[in-house]
Amino acid sequence: MFEELLENNIRFIKELKLYHPMDSEVSLAVHYLNTERILSVSWIRHSWKSKLIHSLLKKTHSFESCFYYNSDIDTLWVIRERSDLITLLDMFIRIYGIPKIIILQNINMIEGIKWFISQLIKTEKYKIVIVWNNIKIEWVKEIELFPLWIDIKKRELIQFGGISEVRVVPEISYKQFLLQALKHDIVSRDILESYSIKNINLFYQIMTFLSKCDSFQSMRNLHRELAAHSIEISLLTMIEYLSAAINTKLIYRCYLYDIKQDNVIQSQAIYYFGDVGIKTAFSHSDDILENLIYLEFMRNWFVVYGWLSGRFQFSFRAEKNMRVISIAIEKSQDRNEIRKTARKLAKLWDSSSKFVLIENKDDLAMRKFEEEGVVIWNLSDFMEILYT
């Protein structure tokens, strides 16, 4: 049984199909493994973590010298505790020799797994990759794999997000079906199997509410809002459900930053989804542009907040390597409203790059697209902001 499990795991990782190159991610993984000898790969389920492992092993010619275990392949639950995993590794060594790299995926349900990893590290024999969402080792370098980049210009497709399996399906109705299936798979395997979620319908209701909520909320106010929508849950249970969703990268909590006070308001937050397609599957709405922009900032290693200055509140403040970008998103196509938003943003006295993002500036017949140092930009061109 153990030998068959070894064969099934290596067959799975060898036969994965790639839909796009992953050179930069593989190079980063190789760098971490060469310097730290251990790294963690995370983000929402189905965000091509297994494909990164396949690419890594292919580039380093390590398929034959890799011990790979993925609990998703272990359908009979052969590996239940650390002693079982030790037995599996010992069998691998007897058959194939000492591995150069050990890859452990979706292993949070194995009893004593952190002890097992700590013992592997102490041997200093192996390079180790941990692929998971539910367990975190603070001192281990982490690569977060975001869904694929989405071209905002293709408005009819952005609602389906960046999960590669959804992207390659041509039929719209099947994309919708597949997203619903993946949503349930994420909740079932990452949430229900790992956390004490007693009321699954209630969990779905909370996620659906968050997928439609576009304002910053305190925990207590969010609890009151849920009650107003007839979603009855205790405050403590609500916090537990939110923590489970955040830990598994299903959602991400974005805090509000007060410019004048130079303070992050930890009591005020909005929640973005790890993939906009999954958000669509919960909300049945294509109002996803802010979520998409948030993910693109995160993908490019920015620290991101919502922000306010006095009585004015704006969409994003993103920081990276002493560079600061302040963004207001204006949904109106009225020229006066756009200029008004730009003037509000211009009142910000700092040296950050300031942008008002709008749907389509080409339809406005405006002579200039700058207001007191604030640049008015198409949403579809916003990625240029990150690289200029």
Secondary structure, DSSP 8 states (H G I E B T S, - for coil): -HHHHHHHHHHHHHS---SS--HHHHHHHHHHHHHHSEEEEESSTTSSHHHHHHHHHHHTT-STTEEEEETTT-TT----BHHHHHHHHHHHHHHH-S-SEEEEES-TTSBTHHHHHHHHHHHT--EEEEE-SS---TTSEEEE-------TT-HHHHTT-S-HHHHT---HHHHHHHHHHHHHHHIIIIIITTS----HHHHHHHHHHHHH--S-B-HHHHHHHHHHTT----HHHHHHHHHHHHHTTSEEEEEEEETTTTEEEEEEEEEEESSHHHHHHHH-----HHHHHHHHHHHTT-EEEEEEETTEEEEEEEEETTEEEEEEE-----HHHHHHHHHHHHT--S--EEEEEES-GGGS--S-SEETTEEEEEGGGTHHHHH-
